Amino acid sequence: LQAIAAYDDQRHPYQGIVDFEVKLNRGGLLSIAVQTYSYTGGAHGMTTVEYLNLDLTTGQELSFNDLFPSEAEIERAAQAIDAEIAANPEWFFIDQFSSDLFAEHQGFYLQDHHVVVCFGLYELAPYVACIQEFAVSAP
């Protein structure tokens, strides 16, 4: 009974941090990454990133399919990611990347002449490999 009471009195550390980074703000395009880190105990905290991509001339949010509108363009993006995974296979859970691995609301941000396609922790690689980002030339 005393062991349970001592356990109940322990305070577990927690932490939450939200930050953002403007990835691009040029030519009527705005791309922002909003990063959330939370630690509620355990071996390590978790980081998630949400991406907001806007065409400021129309006020519309850009989607992955707006930038890669055809099956051929989606396949081109998948091949670029696959080539990077093949170059460093020891970092990834998968041996090959294919277009069916893109999420319905795939995360990305804009950067100069590239679309940087992003995958969260544990999606393609272990925690130690961090959030995976792949620069794909813009269509």
The first five atom37 places (N, CA, C, CB, O) and aatype in JSON, in Angstrom:
{
  "aatype": [10, 5, 0, 9, 0, 0, 18, 3, 3, 5, 1, 8, 14, 18, 5, 7, 9, 19, 3, 13, 6, 19, 11, 10, 2, 1, 7, 7, 10, 10, 15, 9, 0, 19, 5, 16, 18, 15, 18, 16, 7, 7, 0, 8, 7, 12, 16, 16, 19, 6, 18, 10, 2, 10, 3, 10, 16, 16, 7, 5, 6, 10, 15, 13, 2, 3, 10, 13, 14, 15, 6, 0, 6, 9, 6, 1, 0, 0, 5, 0, 9, 3, 0, 6, 9, 0, 0, 2, 14, 6, 17, 13, 13, 9, 3, 5, 13, 15, 15, 3, 10, 13, 0, 6, 8, 5, 7, 13, 18, 10, 5, 3, 8, 8, 19, 19, 19, 4, 13, 7, 10, 18, 6, 10, 0, 14, 18, 19, 0, 4, 9, 5, 6, 13, 0, 19, 15, 0, 14],
  "atom_mask": [
    [1, 1, 1, 1, 1],
    [1, 1, 1, 1, 1],
    [1, 1, 1, 1, 1],
    [1, 1, 1, 1, 1],
    [1, 1, 1, 1, 1],
    [1, 1, 1, 1, 1],
    [1, 1, 1, 1, 1],
    [1, 1, 1, 1, 1],
    [1, 1, 1, 1, 1],
    [1, 1, 1, 1, 1],
    [1, 1, 1, 1, 1],
    [1, 1, 1, 1, 1],
    [1, 1, 1, 1, 1],
    [1, 1, 1, 1, 1],
    [1, 1, 1, 1, 1],
    [1, 1, 1, 0, 1],
    [1, 1, 1, 1, 1],
    [1, 1, 1, 1, 1],
    [1, 1, 1, 1, 1],
    [1, 1, 1, 1, 1],
    [1, 1, 1, 1, 1],
    [1, 1, 1, 1, 1],
    [1, 1, 1, 1, 1],
    [1, 1, 1, 1, 1],
    [1, 1, 1, 1, 1],
    [1, 1, 1, 1, 1],
    [1, 1, 1, 0, 1],
    [1, 1, 1, 0, 1],
    [1, 1, 1, 1, 1],
    [1, 1, 1, 1, 1],
    [1, 1, 1, 1, 1],
    [1, 1, 1, 1, 1],
    [1, 1, 1, 1, 1],
    [1, 1, 1, 1, 1],
    [1, 1, 1, 1, 1],
    [1, 1, 1, 1, 1],
    [1, 1, 1, 1, 1],
    [1, 1, 1, 1, 1],
    [1, 1, 1, 1, 1],
    [1, 1, 1, 1, 1],
    [1, 1, 1, 0, 1],
    [1, 1, 1, 0, 1],
    [1, 1, 1, 1, 1],
    [1, 1, 1, 1, 1],
    [1, 1, 1, 0, 1],
    [1, 1, 1, 1, 1],
    [1, 1, 1, 1, 1],
    [1, 1, 1, 1, 1],
    [1, 1, 1, 1, 1],
    [1, 1, 1, 1, 1],
    [1, 1, 1, 1, 1],
    [1, 1, 1, 1, 1],
    [1, 1, 1, 1, 1],
    [1, 1, 1, 1, 1],
    [1, 1, 1, 1, 1],
    [1, 1, 1, 1, 1],
    [1, 1, 1, 1, 1],
    [1, 1, 1, 1, 1],
    [1, 1, 1, 0, 1],
    [1, 1, 1, 1, 1],
    [1, 1, 1, 1, 1],
    [1, 1, 1, 1, 1],
    [1, 1, 1, 1, 1],
    [1, 1, 1, 1, 1],
    [1, 1, 1, 1, 1],
    [1, 1, 1, 1, 1],
    [1, 1, 1, 1, 1],
    [1, 1, 1, 1, 1],
    [1, 1, 1, 1, 1],
    [1, 1, 1, 1, 1],
    [1, 1, 1, 1, 1],
    [1, 1, 1, 1, 1],
    [1, 1, 1, 1, 1],
    [1, 1, 1, 1, 1],
    [1, 1, 1, 1, 1],
    [1, 1, 1, 1, 1],
    [1, 1, 1, 1, 1],
    [1, 1, 1, 1, 1],
    [1, 1, 1, 1, 1],
    [1, 1, 1, 1, 1],
    [1, 1, 1, 1, 1],
    [1, 1, 1, 1, 1],
    [1, 1, 1, 1, 1],
    [1, 1, 1, 1, 1],
    [1, 1, 1, 1, 1],
    [1, 1, 1, 1, 1],
    [1, 1, 1, 1, 1],
    [1, 1, 1, 1, 1],
    [1, 1, 1, 1, 1],
    [1, 1, 1, 1, 1],
    [1, 1, 1, 1, 1],
    [1, 1, 1, 1, 1],
    [1, 1, 1, 1, 1],
    [1, 1, 1, 1, 1],
    [1, 1, 1, 1, 1],
    [1, 1, 1, 1, 1],
    [1, 1, 1, 1, 1],
    [1, 1, 1, 1, 1],
    [1, 1, 1, 1, 1],
    [1, 1, 1, 1, 1],
    [1, 1, 1, 1, 1],
    [1, 1, 1, 1, 1],
    [1, 1, 1, 1, 1],
    [1, 1, 1, 1, 1],
    [1, 1, 1, 1, 1],
    [1, 1, 1, 1, 1],
    [1, 1, 1, 0, 1],
    [1, 1, 1, 1, 1],
    [1, 1, 1, 1, 1],
    [1, 1, 1, 1, 1],
    [1, 1, 1, 1, 1],
    [1, 1, 1, 1, 1],
    [1, 1, 1, 1, 1],
    [1, 1, 1, 1, 1],
    [1, 1, 1, 1, 1],
    [1, 1, 1, 1, 1],
    [1, 1, 1, 1, 1],
    [1, 1, 1, 1, 1],
    [1, 1, 1, 1, 1],
    [1, 1, 1, 0, 1],
    [1, 1, 1, 1, 1],
    [1, 1, 1, 1, 1],
    [1, 1, 1, 1, 1],
    [1, 1, 1, 1, 1],
    [1, 1, 1, 1, 1],
    [1, 1, 1, 1, 1],
    [1, 1, 1, 1, 1],
    [1, 1, 1, 1, 1],
    [1, 1, 1, 1, 1],
    [1, 1, 1, 1, 1],
    [1, 1, 1, 1, 1],
    [1, 1, 1, 1, 1],
    [1, 1, 1, 1, 1],
    [1, 1, 1, 1, 1],
    [1, 1, 1, 1, 1],
    [1, 1, 1, 1, 1],
    [1, 1, 1, 1, 1],
    [1, 1, 1, 1, 1],
    [1, 1, 1, 1, 1]
  ],
  "atom_positions": [
    [[0.82, -1.2, 0.0], [0.0, 0.0, 0.0], [0.87, 1.26, 0.0], [-0.94, 0.0, 1.21], [0.53, 2.23, -0.68]],
    [[1.96, 1.26, 0.73], [2.83, 2.43, 0.74], [3.5, 2.64, -0.61], [3.89, 2.29, 1.83], [3.69, 3.78, -1.02]],
    [[3.85, 1.58, -1.32], [4.48, 1.7, -2.64], [3.52, 2.37, -3.62], [4.91, 0.32, -3.17], [3.94, 3.18, -4.44]],
    [[2.25, 2.03, -3.53], [1.26, 2.63, -4.42], [1.11, 4.12, -4.11], [-0.11, 1.91, -4.29], [1.04, 4.95, -5.02]],
    [[1.07, 4.46, -2.83], [0.93, 5.87, -2.45], [2.15, 6.67, -2.91], [0.75, 6.0, -0.92], [2.01, 7.79, -3.39]],
    [[3.34, 6.1, -2.77], [4.55, 6.79, -3.21], [4.5, 7.0, -4.72], [5.82, 6.0, -2.81], [4.88, 8.07, -5.21]],
    [[4.05, 6.02, -5.46], [3.95, 6.15, -6.92], [2.94, 7.23, -7.29], [3.54, 4.8, -7.55], [3.18, 8.02, -8.21]],
    [[1.82, 7.27, -6.58], [0.8, 8.27, -6.88], [1.3, 9.69, -6.61], [-0.45, 8.0, -6.04], [0.83, 10.64, -7.24]],
    [[2.23, 9.85, -5.7], [2.75, 11.18, -5.37], [3.8, 11.68, -6.36], [3.33, 11.17, -3.99], [4.11, 12.87, -6.38]],
    [[4.34, 10.77, -7.18], [5.35, 11.2, -8.14], [4.73, 12.12, -9.19], [6.01, 9.98, -8.81], [3.62, 11.9, -9.66]],
    [[5.47, 13.12, -9.55], [5.04, 14.04, -10.6], [5.75, 13.65, -11.89], [5.34, 15.52, -10.21], [6.97, 13.52, -11.93]],
    [[4.98, 13.47, -12.92], [5.55, 13.13, -14.21], [5.79, 14.41, -15.0], [4.62, 12.15, -15.0], [4.9, 15.25, -15.1]],
    [[6.99, 14.56, -15.54], [7.28, 15.78, -16.3], [6.49, 15.78, -17.62], [8.79, 15.9, -16.57], [6.21, 14.73, -18.19]],
    [[6.16, 16.95, -18.05], [5.52, 17.08, -19.35], [5.97, 18.39, -19.97], [3.96, 17.02, -19.22], [6.4, 19.31, -19.28]],
    [[5.86, 18.44, -21.28], [6.28, 19.63, -21.98], [5.52, 19.72, -23.3], [7.8, 19.63, -22.23], [5.26, 18.7, -23.93]],
    [[5.17, 20.9, -23.69], [4.53, 21.13, -24.98], [5.08, 22.41, -25.59], [0.0, 0.0, 0.0], [5.1, 23.45, -24.95]],
    [[5.51, 22.33, -26.82], [6.08, 23.49, -27.5], [5.48, 23.55, -28.9], [7.64, 23.42, -27.57], [5.44, 22.54, -29.61]],
    [[5.01, 24.72, -29.31], [4.52, 24.94, -30.66], [5.34, 26.07, -31.26], [2.98, 25.27, -30.69], [5.52, 27.12, -30.64]],
    [[5.83, 25.85, -32.47], [6.63, 26.85, -33.15], [6.3, 26.78, -34.64], [8.17, 26.63, -32.9], [5.69, 25.82, -35.1]],
    [[6.69, 27.78, -35.38], [6.46, 27.76, -36.81], [7.67, 28.33, -37.54], [5.18, 28.55, -37.18], [8.48, 29.05, -36.97]],
    [[7.76, 27.98, -38.81], [8.82, 28.5, -39.67], [8.22, 28.84, -41.02], [9.99, 27.47, -39.81], [7.53, 28.01, -41.62]],
    [[8.48, 30.03, -41.49], [8.06, 30.41, -42.84], [9.09, 29.81, -43.78], [7.96, 31.98, -43.0], [10.26, 30.2, -43.77]],
    [[8.66, 28.87, -44.59], [9.55, 28.19, -45.53], [9.71, 28.98, -46.82], [9.03, 26.79, -45.83], [10.77, 28.97, -47.44]],
    [[8.63, 29.67, -47.24], [8.67, 30.47, -48.45], [7.62, 31.55, -48.36], [8.44, 29.59, -49.71], [6.49, 31.3, -47.94]],
    [[7.98, 32.76, -48.75], [7.03, 33.87, -48.85], [7.51, 34.73, -50.01], [6.94, 34.7, -47.49], [8.2, 35.74, -49.82]],
    [[7.12, 34.32, -51.22], [7.61, 34.99, -52.41], [6.67, 34.73, -53.58], [9.04, 34.52, -52.75], [6.1, 33.65, -53.71]],
    [[6.53, 35.73, -54.43], [5.77, 35.56, -55.66], [4.32, 35.19, -55.44], [0.0, 0.0, 0.0], [3.72, 34.51, -56.27]],
    [[3.75, 35.63, -54.32], [2.35, 35.3, -54.04], [2.15, 33.94, -53.41], [0.0, 0.0, 0.0], [1.01, 33.51, -53.25]],
    [[3.23, 33.25, -53.06], [3.12, 31.94, -52.42], [3.66, 32.03, -50.99], [3.9, 30.86, -53.23], [4.71, 32.62, -50.75]],
    [[2.94, 31.43, -50.07], [3.33, 31.38, -48.67], [3.3, 29.93, -48.21], [2.4, 32.26, -47.79], [2.3, 29.24, -48.39]],
    [[4.39, 29.49, -47.61], [4.5, 28.12, -47.13], [5.02, 28.16, -45.7], [5.42, 27.26, -48.04], [6.1, 28.7, -45.44]],
    [[4.25, 27.59, -44.78], [4.58, 27.62, -43.35], [4.54, 26.2, -42.79], [3.59, 28.55, -42.57], [3.65, 25.42, -43.11]],
    [[5.53, 25.88, -41.96], [5.54, 24.62, -41.23], [5.29, 24.92, -39.75], [6.91, 23.85, -41.43], [6.01, 25.71, -39.14]],
    [[4.26, 24.29, -39.18], [3.92, 24.46, -37.76], [4.33, 23.19, -37.03], [2.38, 24.77, -37.56], [3.78, 22.11, -37.27]],
    [[5.3, 23.32, -36.14], [5.87, 22.18, -35.45], [5.36, 22.12, -34.02], [7.41, 22.25, -35.47], [5.39, 23.12, -33.29]],
    [[4.88, 20.95, -33.62], [4.4, 20.73, -32.26], [5.22, 19.61, -31.63], [2.88, 20.38, -32.26], [5.31, 18.51, -32.18]],
    [[5.8, 19.9, -30.48], [6.55, 18.9, -29.72], [5.83, 18.68, -28.4], [8.04, 19.35, -29.49], [5.46, 19.64, -27.72]],
    [[5.65, 17.41, -28.05], [5.05, 17.12, -26.74], [5.8, 15.98, -26.08], [3.54, 16.77, -26.9], [6.2, 15.01, -26.72]],
    [[5.99, 16.12, -24.78], [6.6, 15.08, -23.97], [5.7, 14.85, -22.78], [8.05, 15.46, -23.52], [5.42, 15.77, -22.01]],
    [[5.25, 13.62, -22.62], [4.36, 13.27, -21.51], [4.93, 12.13, -20.68], [2.97, 12.91, -22.02], [4.22, 11.49, -19.91]],
    [[6.22, 11.87, -20.86], [6.88, 10.77, -20.17], [7.34, 9.73, -21.16], [0.0, 0.0, 0.0], [6.9, 9.71, -22.31]],
    [[8.22, 8.89, -20.73], [8.72, 7.84, -21.6], [10.12, 8.15, -22.1], [0.0, 0.0, 0.0], [10.82, 9.02, -21.57]],
    [[10.52, 7.44, -23.13], [11.88, 7.56, -23.65], [12.15, 8.89, -24.33], [12.16, 6.44, -24.6], [13.26, 9.42, -24.25]],
    [[11.14, 9.43, -25.01], [11.34, 10.69, -25.73], [9.99, 11.3, -26.07], [12.18, 10.46, -27.02], [8.96, 10.64, -26.0]],
    [[10.02, 12.54, -26.44], [8.81, 13.22, -26.86], [8.49, 12.91, -28.32], [0.0, 0.0, 0.0], [9.2, 12.16, -28.99]],
    [[7.41, 13.51, -28.79], [6.98, 13.33, -30.18], [6.85, 14.69, -30.84], [5.64, 12.54, -30.26], [6.34, 15.64, -30.25]],
    [[7.31, 14.75, -32.06], [7.2, 15.96, -32.86], [6.3, 15.68, -34.05], [8.58, 16.45, -33.33], [6.45, 14.68, -34.73]],
    [[5.36, 16.57, -34.28], [4.53, 16.51, -35.48], [4.64, 17.86, -36.18], [3.03, 16.16, -35.14], [4.87, 18.89, -35.55]],
    [[4.46, 17.82, -37.49], [4.53, 19.05, -38.27], [3.33, 19.1, -39.2], [5.85, 19.14, -39.08], [3.01, 18.13, -39.88]],
    [[2.67, 20.24, -39.21], [1.59, 20.49, -40.16], [2.06, 21.58, -41.1], [0.26, 20.9, -39.42], [2.76, 22.51, -40.7]],
    [[1.66, 21.46, -42.35], [2.14, 22.37, -43.38], [0.96, 23.16, -43.95], [2.88, 21.6, -44.51], [-0.09, 22.6, -44.24]],
    [[1.16, 24.45, -44.09], [0.16, 25.33, -44.66], [0.78, 26.0, -45.88], [-0.35, 26.38, -43.62], [1.79, 26.69, -45.77]],
    [[0.17, 25.78, -47.04], [0.67, 26.31, -48.29], [-0.45, 27.09, -48.96], [1.2, 25.17, -49.23], [-1.5, 26.55, -49.28]],
    [[-0.2, 28.39, -49.16], [-1.24, 29.27, -49.68], [-0.8, 29.98, -50.95], [-1.64, 30.28, -48.63], [0.35, 30.39, -51.08]],
    [[-1.75, 30.13, -51.87], [-1.59, 31.01, -53.0], [-2.24, 32.32, -52.57], [-2.25, 30.42, -54.34], [-3.47, 32.43, -52.53]],
    [[-1.43, 33.31, -52.24], [-1.95, 34.57, -51.7], [-2.69, 35.39, -52.75], [-0.82, 35.39, -51.12], [-3.46, 36.29, -52.39]],
    [[-2.49, 35.1, -54.02], [-3.19, 35.85, -55.07], [-4.64, 35.43, -55.17], [-2.49, 35.67, -56.41], [-5.49, 36.21, -55.59]],
    [[-4.94, 34.17, -54.8], [-6.32, 33.67, -54.86], [-6.91, 33.43, -53.47], [-6.37, 32.38, -55.66], [-8.12, 33.35, -53.31]],
    [[-6.03, 33.33, -52.46], [-6.5, 33.01, -51.11], [-6.76, 31.53, -50.9], [0.0, 0.0, 0.0], [-7.3, 31.13, -49.87]],
    [[-6.39, 30.7, -51.87], [-6.64, 29.27, -51.79], [-5.46, 28.52, -51.17], [-6.94, 28.71, -53.18], [-4.3, 28.87, -51.38]],
    [[-5.79, 27.49, -50.41], [-4.76, 26.6, -49.9], [-4.36, 25.63, -51.01], [-5.26, 25.82, -48.64], [-5.22, 25.12, -51.73]],
    [[-3.06, 25.39, -51.14], [-2.56, 24.47, -52.15], [-2.48, 23.07, -51.58], [-1.2, 24.92, -52.67], [-2.04, 22.88, -50.45]],
    [[-2.89, 22.09, -52.37], [-2.79, 20.69, -51.96], [-1.68, 20.02, -52.75], [-4.14, 19.95, -52.17], [-1.19, 20.56, -53.75]],
    [[-1.29, 18.86, -52.31], [-0.28, 18.06, -53.0], [-0.71, 17.8, -54.45], [-0.05, 16.71, -52.26], [0.11, 17.87, -55.36]],
    [[-1.99, 17.52, -54.64], [-2.5, 17.24, -55.98], [-2.55, 18.48, -56.87], [-3.87, 16.63, -55.9], [-2.57, 18.36, -58.09]],
    [[-2.57, 19.66, -56.28], [-2.47, 20.89, -57.08], [-1.1, 20.99, -57.73], [-2.75, 22.14, -56.21], [-0.97, 21.46, -58.86]],
    [[-0.07, 20.54, -57.01], [1.29, 20.63, -57.5], [1.7, 19.43, -58.35], [2.24, 20.78, -56.35], [2.57, 19.54, -59.21]],
    [[1.07, 18.31, -58.09], [1.33, 17.08, -58.85], [-0.02, 16.58, -59.36], [2.07, 15.98, -57.96], [-0.56, 15.6, -58.84]],
    [[-0.57, 17.25, -60.39], [-1.96, 17.01, -60.8], [-2.22, 15.74, -61.6], [-2.42, 18.16, -61.59], [-3.36, 15.28, -61.69]],
    [[-1.19, 15.16, -62.18], [-1.41, 13.97, -63.01], [-0.74, 12.75, -62.39], [-0.89, 14.2, -64.44], [0.13, 12.88, -61.52]],
    [[-1.14, 11.6, -62.83], [-0.53, 10.36, -62.36], [0.96, 10.33, -62.71], [-1.25, 9.13, -62.98], [1.77, 9.83, -61.94]],
    [[1.31, 10.88, -63.87], [2.72, 10.93, -64.29], [3.54, 11.81, -63.35], [2.83, 11.46, -65.73], [4.67, 11.46, -63.02]],
    [[2.98, 12.94, -62.91], [3.69, 13.84, -62.0], [3.83, 13.2, -60.61], [2.97, 15.19, -61.89], [4.86, 13.35, -59.96]],
    [[2.79, 12.51, -60.16], [2.86, 11.82, -58.87], [3.92, 10.72, -58.93], [1.47, 11.23, -58.49], [4.67, 10.53, -57.98]],
    [[3.96, 10.02, -60.03], [4.96, 8.96, -60.21], [6.37, 9.55, -60.24], [4.68, 8.15, -61.5], [7.3, 8.95, -59.7]],
    [[6.53, 10.7, -60.87], [7.84, 11.36, -60.92], [8.3, 11.72, -59.5], [7.77, 12.64, -61.8], [9.48, 11.55, -59.17]],
    [[7.4, 12.22, -58.67], [7.73, 12.54, -57.28], [8.11, 11.27, -56.52], [6.55, 13.25, -56.59], [9.07, 11.27, -55.76]],
    [[7.36, 10.21, -56.73], [7.64, 8.94, -56.06], [9.02, 8.4, -56.46], [6.55, 7.9, -56.39], [9.75, 7.88, -55.62]],
    [[9.37, 8.53, -57.72], [10.67, 8.05, -58.19], [11.82, 8.85, -57.57], [10.75, 8.14, -59.72], [12.86, 8.28, -57.24]],
    [[11.62, 10.16, -57.4], [12.66, 10.99, -56.77], [12.87, 10.56, -55.31], [12.27, 12.49, -56.84], [14.0, 10.49, -54.84]],
    [[11.79, 10.29, -54.61], [11.88, 9.83, -53.21], [12.51, 8.45, -53.15], [10.48, 9.82, -52.55], [13.35, 8.18, -52.3]],
    [[12.1, 7.57, -54.06], [12.64, 6.21, -54.1], [14.16, 6.23, -54.31], [11.96, 5.4, -55.22], [14.88, 5.44, -53.71]],
    [[14.63, 7.13, -55.17], [16.07, 7.22, -55.44], [16.84, 7.61, -54.17], [16.35, 8.24, -56.56], [17.93, 7.09, -53.92]],
    [[16.29, 8.51, -53.38], [16.96, 8.9, -52.13], [16.95, 7.77, -51.11], [16.29, 10.14, -51.53], [17.93, 7.57, -50.39]],
    [[15.86, 7.03, -51.05], [15.78, 5.9, -50.13], [16.77, 4.82, -50.56], [14.34, 5.32, -50.08], [17.44, 4.22, -49.72]],
    [[16.87, 4.57, -51.86], [17.81, 3.57, -52.37], [19.26, 3.96, -52.07], [17.62, 3.39, -53.88], [20.11, 3.09, -51.89]],
    [[19.54, 5.25, -52.02], [20.9, 5.71, -51.75], [21.3, 5.52, -50.28], [21.03, 7.17, -52.13], [22.48, 5.43, -49.97]],
    [[20.3, 5.47, -49.38], [20.56, 5.31, -47.93], [19.59, 4.31, -47.32], [20.44, 6.67, -47.2], [18.86, 4.67, -46.41]],
    [[19.56, 3.07, -47.78], [18.55, 2.12, -47.33], [18.59, 1.78, -45.85], [18.68, 0.86, -48.1], [17.58, 1.37, -45.28]],
    [[19.75, 1.95, -45.22], [19.87, 1.6, -43.8], [19.04, 2.5, -42.9], [21.31, 1.66, -43.37], [18.82, 2.16, -41.74]],
    [[18.58, 3.64, -43.39], [17.8, 4.57, -42.59], [16.3, 4.34, -42.66], [18.11, 5.97, -43.03], [15.55, 4.99, -41.93]],
    [[15.83, 3.44, -43.52], [14.4, 3.35, -43.79], [13.82, 1.98, -43.46], [14.13, 3.67, -45.24], [14.51, 0.97, -43.48]],
    [[12.52, 1.99, -43.16], [11.77, 0.75, -42.93], [11.44, 0.04, -44.23], [10.49, 1.05, -42.16], [11.21, -1.17, -44.24]],
    [[11.43, 0.77, -45.31], [11.0, 0.22, -46.6], [12.19, 0.13, -47.54], [9.87, 1.07, -47.23], [13.16, 0.87, -47.41]],
    [[12.09, -0.79, -48.5], [13.14, -0.93, -49.5], [12.87, -0.09, -50.74], [13.29, -2.39, -49.9], [13.78, 0.3, -51.46]],
    [[11.59, 0.18, -50.96], [11.22, 0.9, -52.18], [10.02, 1.79, -51.89], [10.9, -0.09, -53.33], [9.11, 1.41, -51.16]],
    [[10.03, 2.99, -52.47], [8.91, 3.92, -52.33], [8.09, 3.9, -53.61], [9.41, 5.36, -52.0], [8.65, 3.92, -54.71]],
    [[6.78, 3.86, -53.46], [5.89, 3.9, -54.62], [4.8, 4.93, -54.38], [5.26, 2.49, -54.89], [4.58, 5.35, -53.24]],
    [[4.14, 5.34, -55.43], [3.17, 6.44, -55.34], [1.99, 6.14, -54.42], [2.65, 6.76, -56.72], [1.36, 7.07, -53.93]],
    [[1.69, 4.87, -54.18], [0.57, 4.54, -53.29], [0.91, 4.82, -51.81], [0.19, 3.07, -53.46], [0.03, 4.71, -50.96]],
    [[2.15, 5.19, -51.51], [2.53, 5.52, -50.14], [2.29, 7.0, -49.79], [3.99, 5.19, -49.92], [2.43, 7.39, -48.63]],
    [[1.92, 7.81, -50.78], [1.55, 9.18, -50.48], [0.21, 9.18, -49.73], [1.46, 10.04, -51.78], [-0.7, 8.43, -50.08]],
    [[0.11, 10.02, -48.71], [-1.12, 10.13, -47.93], [-2.15, 10.96, -48.69], [-0.84, 10.76, -46.54], [-1.81, 11.71, -49.61]],
    [[-3.4, 10.82, -48.3], [-4.47, 11.59, -48.94], [-4.19, 13.09, -48.81], [-5.83, 11.25, -48.31], [-4.4, 13.85, -49.76]],
    [[-3.72, 13.51, -47.66], [-3.36, 14.91, -47.43], [-1.86, 14.97, -47.15], [-4.19, 15.54, -46.23], [-1.42, 15.27, -46.04]],
    [[-1.09, 14.67, -48.17], [0.36, 14.57, -48.04], [0.98, 15.9, -47.59], [0.99, 14.12, -49.36], [0.66, 16.95, -48.13]],
    [[1.86, 15.82, -46.59], [2.55, 17.01, -46.11], [3.65, 17.44, -47.06], [0.0, 0.0, 0.0], [4.38, 16.62, -47.6]],
    [[3.75, 18.75, -47.25], [4.8, 19.3, -48.1], [4.94, 20.79, -47.8], [4.49, 19.06, -49.61], [4.05, 21.41, -47.21]],
    [[6.06, 21.34, -48.23], [6.22, 22.79, -48.23], [6.95, 23.2, -49.49], [6.98, 23.28, -46.96], [7.58, 22.38, -50.16]],
    [[6.86, 24.47, -49.81], [7.47, 25.01, -51.02], [8.8, 25.65, -50.67], [6.53, 26.04, -51.7], [8.96, 26.25, -49.61]],
    [[9.75, 25.5, -51.58], [11.07, 26.07, -51.36], [11.7, 26.34, -52.73], [11.98, 25.11, -50.5], [12.02, 25.41, -53.47]],
    [[11.86, 27.61, -53.06], [12.43, 28.02, -54.34], [11.82, 27.23, -55.49], [13.95, 27.84, -54.32], [10.64, 27.41, -55.81]],
    [[12.6, 26.38, -56.12], [12.12, 25.63, -57.29], [11.82, 24.17, -56.96], [13.15, 25.7, -58.42], [11.83, 23.31, -57.83]],
    [[11.54, 23.92, -55.68], [11.27, 22.55, -55.24], [9.99, 22.47, -54.41], [12.46, 22.02, -54.43], [9.55, 23.45, -53.8]],
    [[9.43, 21.3, -54.42], [8.39, 20.94, -53.46], [9.07, 19.95, -52.52], [7.09, 20.32, -54.17], [9.57, 18.92, -52.97]],
    [[9.08, 20.24, -51.23], [9.7, 19.35, -50.26], [8.6, 18.49, -49.66], [10.48, 20.15, -49.15], [7.74, 18.99, -48.93]],
    [[8.62, 17.21, -49.98], [7.61, 16.26, -49.53], [8.06, 15.7, -48.19], [7.38, 15.12, -50.59], [9.2, 15.24, -48.05]],
    [[7.17, 15.74, -47.19], [7.55, 15.41, -45.81], [6.76, 14.24, -45.26], [7.37, 16.63, -44.92], [5.58, 14.05, -45.56]],
    [[7.44, 13.46, -44.44], [6.84, 12.31, -43.77], [7.18, 12.38, -42.29], [7.33, 10.96, -44.39], [8.32, 12.68, -41.92]],
    [[6.2, 12.11, -41.45], [6.37, 12.22, -40.01], [7.22, 11.12, -39.41], [0.0, 0.0, 0.0], [7.64, 10.18, -40.08]],
    [[7.48, 11.29, -38.11], [8.23, 10.28, -37.37], [7.57, 8.92, -37.52], [8.34, 10.67, -35.87], [6.35, 8.8, -37.44]],
    [[8.37, 7.92, -37.74], [7.96, 6.52, -37.86], [7.2, 6.18, -39.15], [7.11, 6.16, -36.7], [6.86, 5.02, -39.35]],
    [[6.93, 7.14, -40.02], [6.22, 6.81, -41.26], [7.09, 6.0, -42.22], [5.74, 8.09, -41.95], [6.64, 5.0, -42.77]],
    [[8.32, 6.43, -42.41], [9.23, 5.74, -43.33], [10.51, 5.27, -42.66], [9.57, 6.64, -44.47], [11.22, 4.42, -43.19]],
    [[10.8, 5.83, -41.49], [12.08, 5.59, -40.84], [11.92, 5.62, -39.33], [13.13, 6.63, -41.31], [10.92, 6.13, -38.82]],
    [[12.91, 5.1, -38.6], [12.83, 5.13, -37.14], [12.96, 6.55, -36.59], [13.92, 4.25, -36.54], [13.35, 7.48, -37.3]],
    [[12.62, 6.7, -35.32], [12.64, 8.0, -34.65], [13.99, 8.7, -34.82], [12.33, 7.83, -33.17], [14.04, 9.9, -35.08]],
    [[15.07, 7.96, -34.68], [16.42, 8.53, -34.75], [16.69, 9.19, -36.1], [17.46, 7.46, -34.49], [17.55, 10.07, -36.19]],
    [[15.98, 8.8, -37.15], [16.18, 9.37, -38.49], [15.43, 10.69, -38.67], [15.72, 8.38, -39.56], [15.58, 11.36, -39.69]],
    [[14.63, 11.06, -37.68], [13.88, 12.33, -37.69], [12.78, 12.35, -38.75], [14.83, 13.5, -37.92], [12.49, 11.34, -39.39]],
    [[12.17, 13.52, -38.91], [11.16, 13.72, -39.93], [11.85, 13.7, -41.28], [10.38, 15.06, -39.7], [12.85, 14.39, -41.48]],
    [[11.32, 12.92, -42.2], [11.94, 12.75, -43.5], [11.43, 13.8, -44.48], [11.67, 11.37, -44.04], [10.23, 14.0, -44.61]],
    [[12.35, 14.46, -45.18], [12.03, 15.47, -46.16], [12.75, 15.15, -47.47], [12.42, 16.88, -45.65], [13.93, 14.82, -47.48]],
    [[12.0, 15.24, -48.57], [12.55, 14.93, -49.89], [12.25, 16.06, -50.85], [11.99, 13.59, -50.42], [11.08, 16.35, -51.11]],
    [[13.28, 16.71, -51.38], [13.09, 17.8, -52.33], [12.83, 17.21, -53.72], [14.33, 18.76, -52.35], [13.62, 16.41, -54.22]],
    [[11.72, 17.61, -54.32], [11.35, 17.16, -55.65], [11.22, 18.41, -56.51], [10.01, 16.31, -55.64], [10.56, 19.37, -56.11]],
    [[11.84, 18.42, -57.67], [11.75, 19.61, -58.52], [10.29, 19.9, -58.86], [12.58, 19.43, -59.83], [9.5, 18.99, -59.13]],
    [[9.96, 21.18, -58.84], [8.58, 21.6, -59.1], [8.21, 21.3, -60.54], [8.4, 23.11, -58.8], [9.05, 21.41, -61.44]],
    [[6.96, 20.92, -60.76], [6.52, 20.63, -62.14], [6.53, 21.86, -63.03], [5.12, 20.03, -62.12], [6.19, 21.78, -64.21]]
  ]
}
